[in-house]
């Protein structure tokens, strides 16, 4: 039986990443119109034949989250109605992931709702990267391939040659598992910062576990928006004698408050990826590309090969 043709489409959330993936795979980005009517409604039209094709829709649900989520859902529906054989939603960043539990009365579990919407729209598979919580994979009633950005970060960090004085820290207790994996990969000691969230934008770091005196510290987190957790942790680490503080964060969904905090210089470098569009703005922000990683995963899904075996990293 002839192998189905692979086609990649994108919305407006991160078209540059989709183009990089296509360059790596040596294919052309699919033709589609994804636009907005004057009243704000999203309109999608796929401008080529996709009947019986293997379709990959690259669309992180970053800000404006609701708009980009609707683009994704409507693209999925358009592909389903155009008789695509298989539709994989490629979510380099999964918005609403922080709303993954009922931590107070009368609140929704929005991550589960969004997972339901993606499946109901007609997606047959999801490819995601560094979900905020591992259990989110179970929110989907369709198969999920979960990638980690750690290979991209570890290659860059090893070039910095900080191994002898490097110590890996989690900026909060919740990120200890991810930080422990990086500590193992980089063969470095591990510590964590105890924090207290004062509001949605303000964090107080009040204690740390581990020795940082004279060390280069690497903070590990899955995402940052206001940079409150990172800058509060960096301030405490430097107060306790750290030579430098860098942060490796997969999803740099920075807003104006985050950029303003990074201007203080308390964080020596923010290392992030292009899962979402991010502008360095002459700040110490290093953006690494995950296009090759996603491209390899897309090829393995298309060929019905194992993705887990390719991207399993020691410690994860």
C-alpha positions in Angstrom: 0.0 0.0 0.0 1.3 3.4 -1.0 2.4 5.6 2.0 0.2 8.6 2.6 1.7 12.0 1.8 2.7 14.1 4.7 1.5 17.7 4.8 2.2 20.4 7.4 0.0 23.4 8.0 0.1 26.3 10.5 -2.0 29.0 11.9 -0.8 32.4 13.0 0.6 31.5 16.4 4.1 30.6 15.3 4.4 30.3 11.5 8.2 30.8 11.7 8.6 27.6 13.6 6.4 25.7 11.2 8.6 27.0 8.3 11.8 25.8 10.1 10.2 22.4 10.6 9.4 22.2 6.9 13.0 23.3 6.0 14.4 20.5 8.1 12.0 17.9 6.6 12.6 19.2 3.1 9.0 19.8 2.4 6.8 22.8 1.5 4.5 24.4 4.1 0.9 23.6 3.2 -1.3 26.4 1.6 -4.1 27.6 3.8 -5.8 30.8 4.6 -6.2 31.4 8.4 -7.7 34.9 8.9 -10.2 36.9 10.9 -13.5 38.4 9.9 -14.2 42.1 11.0 -16.3 40.8 13.9 -13.4 38.7 15.2 -14.6 35.3 14.0 -11.8 33.0 12.7 -12.0 31.8 9.1 -9.9 28.9 7.7 -9.7 27.6 4.1 -7.2 24.8 3.1 -6.1 25.7 -0.4 -4.9 22.3 -1.6 -6.1 18.7 -1.8 -5.6 16.8 1.5 -7.9 13.8 0.9 -6.3 10.7 2.4 -3.2 12.7 3.5 -1.3 12.6 6.8 -1.8 16.1 8.2 0.2 17.9 10.9 -1.1 21.2 12.2 1.6 23.2 14.0 -0.1 25.6 16.4 1.1 26.5 19.9 -1.8 27.9 21.9 0.2 30.9 23.2 -1.2 34.4 23.7 -3.7 35.5 22.7 -4.5 31.9 23.8 -8.3 31.9 23.0 -7.7 33.2 19.5 -5.0 30.7 18.7 -6.9 27.9 20.3 -9.9 28.7 18.0 -7.6 28.8 15.0 -6.4 25.3 15.9 -9.9 23.9 16.4 -11.2 25.3 13.2 -8.1 24.1 11.2 -8.7 20.6 12.7 -12.4 20.7 11.6 -11.5 21.9 8.1 -9.0 19.1 7.7 -11.5 16.5 9.0 -14.2 17.7 6.6 -11.6 17.7 3.7 -11.2 13.9 4.4 -7.6 13.9 5.8 -6.6 10.4 6.7 -4.9 11.4 10.0 -4.8 14.8 11.8 -2.0 15.4 14.3 -2.2 18.6 16.4 1.4 19.7 17.0 1.3 21.7 20.2 4.9 23.0 21.0 3.2 24.9 23.8 -0.1 23.8 25.4 -1.9 26.8 26.8 -4.3 26.4 29.8 -1.9 23.7 31.1 -1.6 25.5 34.5 -5.3 25.0 35.1 -4.9 21.2 35.5 -6.6 20.7 38.9 -9.2 21.9 41.3 -7.1 23.8 43.8 -10.0 25.9 45.2 -13.8 25.6 45.2 -15.9 26.1 42.1 -13.1 26.4 39.6 -12.8 24.5 36.3 -10.1 22.0 35.1 -9.6 23.9 31.9 -6.7 21.8 30.6 -9.1 18.9 30.5 -11.7 21.0 28.7 -9.2 22.1 26.0 -8.1 18.5 25.6 -11.7 17.4 25.0 -12.2 20.3 22.5 -9.2 19.2 20.5 -10.4 15.6 20.3 -14.0 16.6 19.6 -12.8 18.9 16.7 -11.4 15.8 15.0 -7.7 15.5 15.9 -6.5 11.9 16.0 -3.2 12.5 17.7 -1.3 15.1 19.7 2.4 16.0 19.6 3.3 18.2 22.6 6.5 19.4 24.3 7.3 19.9 28.0 3.7 19.9 29.3 3.3 21.8 32.6 2.3 18.6 34.3 2.9 15.0 33.1 -0.7 14.0 33.9 -2.1 16.3 31.2 -1.3 13.5 28.7 -4.1 11.5 30.4 -6.5 14.3 29.8 -6.6 13.5 26.1 -8.8 10.6 24.8 -6.5 10.3 21.8 -2.8 9.3 21.7 -0.2 11.8 22.9 3.5 11.9 22.0 5.3 14.0 24.6 8.7 15.4 23.8 11.3 17.1 26.1 13.4 20.1 25.2 16.3 18.7 27.3 18.4 17.5 24.3 18.4 21.0 22.9 19.3 22.6 26.3 22.0 20.0 27.2 23.8 20.5 23.9 23.9 24.3 24.5 24.8 24.0 28.2 27.7 21.7 27.5 29.2 24.3 25.2 29.3 26.8 28.0 31.8 24.5 29.9 30.4 25.3 33.3 30.3 21.7 34.5 33.0 22.0 37.2 31.2 24.8 39.1 27.6 24.1 37.9 24.7 23.4 40.3 21.2 22.8 39.1 18.3 24.4 41.0 14.5 24.2 40.8 12.9 27.6 41.4 10.1 25.9 43.3 9.4 22.5 44.9 7.0 21.5 42.1 9.8 21.5 39.5 12.1 19.2 41.4 11.6 16.2 39.1 12.5 18.1 36.0 15.5 19.8 37.7 16.7 16.4 39.0 16.7 15.0 35.4 18.8 17.9 34.2 21.2 17.5 37.2 21.7 13.9 36.2 22.2 14.7 32.5 24.8 17.4 33.4 26.3 15.5 36.2 25.8 18.4 38.6 24.5 18.8 42.2 20.9 19.6 42.8 19.0 22.1 45.0 15.8 24.0 45.2 14.3 27.3 46.2 11.3 27.5 48.5 8.9 30.2 47.4 5.6 31.8 48.3 3.3 33.2 45.6 1.9 36.5 46.7 -0.2 37.1 43.6 -0.4 36.1 39.9 2.6 38.3 39.1 4.5 38.5 42.4 6.6 35.8 44.1 8.7 35.8 47.3 11.6 33.4 47.5 12.5 32.9 51.1 14.7 29.9 51.5 17.0 27.6 49.5 18.3 24.1 50.0 21.9 23.4 48.8 25.2 25.2 48.6 25.6 27.9 45.9 28.6 29.8 47.3 31.1 30.4 44.4 28.9 28.3 42.0 27.3 28.9 38.6 23.6 28.2 39.1 21.2 26.8 36.4 17.5 27.3 37.2 15.2 24.8 35.4 11.5 25.5 34.7 9.0 24.6 32.0 7.7 28.1 31.4 7.9 31.7 32.4 5.5 34.6 31.8 6.2 37.4 34.3 9.7 36.1 35.3 8.7 36.6 38.9 9.7 33.2 40.1 13.0 33.3 38.2 14.1 36.7 39.3 13.1 36.2 42.9 15.1 32.9 43.0 18.1 34.6 41.3 18.1 37.4 43.8 18.2 34.9 46.7 20.8 32.7 45.0 23.2 35.7 44.4 22.6 36.9 48.0 23.9 33.5 49.1 27.1 33.8 47.0 26.3 32.4 43.5 28.7 33.6 40.8 26.1 33.6 38.1 22.5 32.5 37.6 21.1 31.3 34.3 17.7 29.9 33.7 16.7 27.2 31.1 13.0 27.5 30.4 11.3 25.7 27.6 8.4 28.1 27.0 9.3 31.8 27.1 5.8 33.3 27.0 7.1 36.6 28.4 4.8 39.6 28.8 5.8 43.2 29.4 6.2 42.6 33.2 8.6 39.7 32.4 10.7 41.8 30.0 10.9 44.6 32.6 12.1 42.3 35.3 14.8 40.8 33.0 16.1 44.4 32.5 17.3 44.4 36.1 20.2 42.1 35.1 19.7 39.9 38.2 19.4 36.9 35.8 22.6 36.6 33.8 20.9 34.6 31.0 17.5 33.3 30.1 17.9 30.3 27.8 14.6 29.4 26.1 13.2 27.9 22.9 11.1 29.0 20.0 8.1 26.9 21.0 6.4 30.3 21.1 7.5 33.5 19.4 9.9 35.5 21.6 11.9 38.6 21.1 15.3 39.0 22.8 14.9 42.8 22.9 18.6 43.3 23.5 18.3 41.4 26.8 20.4 38.4 27.8 17.9 36.0 26.1 19.2 33.0 24.1 16.6 31.3 21.9 17.2 27.8 20.8 15.3 26.1 18.0 13.2 22.9 18.6 12.4 22.6 14.9 14.7 19.7 14.3 13.4 17.9 17.4 9.8 18.3 16.3 10.7 17.5 12.7 12.2 14.1 13.7 9.1 13.4 15.8 6.8 14.2 12.9 8.7 11.9 10.6 8.6 9.1 13.1 4.8 9.5 13.6 4.3 9.6 9.9 6.3 6.4 9.5 4.6 4.8 12.4 7.9 4.4 14.3 8.6 4.9 18.0 8.9 8.4 19.2 9.5 7.5 22.9 12.7 5.5 22.1 14.1 8.5 20.1 13.6 11.2 22.7 13.9 9.3 26.0 16.5 11.2 28.0 18.4 9.8 31.0 16.5 10.8 34.1 13.1 11.5 32.5 
